[in-house]
Amino acid sequence: MFYRQAGDFKTTYRDDIQTFPLKQDRWGYYIVLAVAFLVVPFFINDYWTSAVMLPFLIYAIAALGLNILTGYCGQVSLGTGGFLAVGAYASYKIMTSFPDLNIFIVVLLSGVVTAAVGMLFGIPSLRIKGFYLAVATLAAQFFLVWLFNKVPWFYNNSASGQISVPERSMFGFAITGPNADAPVRYLFCLTFLVLLAWVARNLTRGRLGRSWMAIRDMDIAAEIIGVNPLKSKLSAFAVSSFFIGVAGALFFSVYLGAVEVGEAFGITQSFLVLFMIIIGGLGSIFGSFAGAAFLVLVPVLLKNIMVNWLGWPTDIAVHIEFMVVGGLIVLFLIAEPHGLAQLWRLAKDKFLLWPFPH
């Protein structure tokens, strides 16, 4: 078999602790990046961009953020939809207040605003945890949606209460608005995903990430050995909310273009992103990608099979889609609690040792 460690020698500690220690893994990573940046943009159309690519890229960013908080730091959150709304409305206010500001900077600033809000709602985590913290973040979800609905300043006193993205371009290419091309929007979101995944990987492997995992595994013991729970928990809320805020800004400005907070950022979004990291694997960067891909691709596949191939009514197809996806979530929780990331690790171990038993 071609997937072997034989002949793959390390001469420095830096080489030994790199993210992809095997040469085949590194080449696979480079090939995936090359295909994503240099091949896919020439073949995707508006349908694939809107139905598959953009939802996957944006939800993967949100799943990365929630995985940092819940998977790595052990702080359960049900407020993801509210923090997505913060990122969306922050990007709208920044774009309308500063029309000449670069759209890339707008998205980053939206993440910073969401990080500040996330730290504010993360303060209860210093006193409560587990189910009680989940309820506190759920309260944040409902409060934020109510706030954006009831305060006209957030939607610039629009009569409909809806916000619409202004047209913005970068390097001469339209990123937002009706004139934005599908490949441009795809590459813009892909760039953010790759950058933020690189940041997440380095953070979780560093001192800050180890403090998060110490708090997750046993917070009292972590505090005894010198881990600062205040710094660790609030930093996890800040970094997680930054990622989710960026996802919310992209969700509004690049993907949808116009949103109404109750419909786009309700409690359903919070549970959807939570299910992504549960199915993909808690405490895993790869799991965030796998969970997002699973919950974006499976409904699209089921809908195409039932509506386009079998000719079933759309309403019945939607109900069956919910049943199938819900059943798969329960199956994963029972059969493989560590998610798709664990299945991927087991498959790689099998390949490394084949044909010998494991």
HULIN-V646224 format. One record per backbone hydrogen bond with DSSP energy under -1.0 kcal/mol. NH is the residue of the N-H (numbers start at 0). CO is the residue of the C=O. Records with the same first field share a line. If there is no record, write none. Layout:
BEGIN
NH: CO / CO
END
This chain:
BEGIN
3: 1
7: 4
8: 6
15: 11
16: 12
25: 21
26: 22
27: 23
28: 24
29: 25
30: 26
31: 27
32: 28
33: 29
34: 30
35: 31
36: 32
37: 33
38: 34
39: 34
41: 38
42: 39
43: 39
48: 44
49: 45
50: 46
51: 47
52: 47
53: 48
55: 51
56: 52
57: 53
58: 54
59: 55
60: 56
61: 57
62: 58
63: 59
64: 60
65: 61
66: 62
67: 63
68: 64
69: 65
71: 66
74: 68
82: 78
83: 79
84: 80
85: 81
86: 82
87: 83
88: 84
89: 85
90: 86
91: 87
92: 88
93: 89
94: 90
95: 91
96: 92
97: 93
100: 97
105: 101
106: 102
107: 103
108: 104
109: 105
110: 106
111: 107
112: 108
113: 109
114: 110
115: 111
116: 112
117: 113
118: 114
119: 115
120: 116
121: 117
124: 121
125: 122
126: 123
127: 123
131: 128
133: 129
134: 130
135: 131
136: 132
137: 133
138: 134
139: 135
140: 136
141: 137
142: 138
143: 139
144: 140
145: 141
146: 142
147: 143
148: 144
149: 145
150: 146
153: 150
155: 152
156: 151
157: 154
162: 258
164: 256
169: 172
172: 169
174: 167
175: 167
179: 176
184: 180
185: 181
186: 182
187: 183
188: 184
189: 185
190: 186
191: 187
192: 188
193: 189
194: 190
195: 191
196: 192
197: 193
198: 194
199: 195
200: 196
201: 197
202: 198
203: 199
204: 200
208: 202
209: 205
210: 206
211: 207
212: 208
213: 209
214: 210
215: 211
216: 212
217: 213
221: 217
222: 218
223: 219
224: 220
225: 222
226: 221
231: 227
232: 228
233: 229
234: 230
235: 231
236: 232
237: 233
238: 234
239: 235
240: 236
241: 237
242: 238
243: 239
244: 240
245: 241
246: 242
247: 243
248: 244
249: 245
250: 246
251: 247
252: 248
253: 249
254: 249
255: 250
256: 251
258: 162
262: 259
263: 259
264: 260
268: 265
270: 266
271: 267
272: 268
273: 269
274: 270
275: 271
276: 272
277: 273
278: 274
279: 275
280: 276
287: 283
288: 284
289: 285
290: 286
291: 287
292: 288
293: 289
294: 290
295: 291
296: 292
297: 293
299: 295
300: 296
301: 297
302: 298
303: 299
304: 300
305: 301
306: 302
308: 303
309: 304
311: 305
316: 312
317: 313
318: 314
319: 315
320: 316
321: 317
322: 318
323: 319
324: 320
325: 321
326: 322
327: 323
328: 324
329: 325
330: 326
331: 327
332: 328
333: 329
334: 330
335: 331
338: 335
339: 278
340: 279
342: 338
343: 339
344: 340
345: 341
346: 342
347: 343
348: 344
349: 345
350: 346
351: 347
352: 348
353: 349
355: 352
END
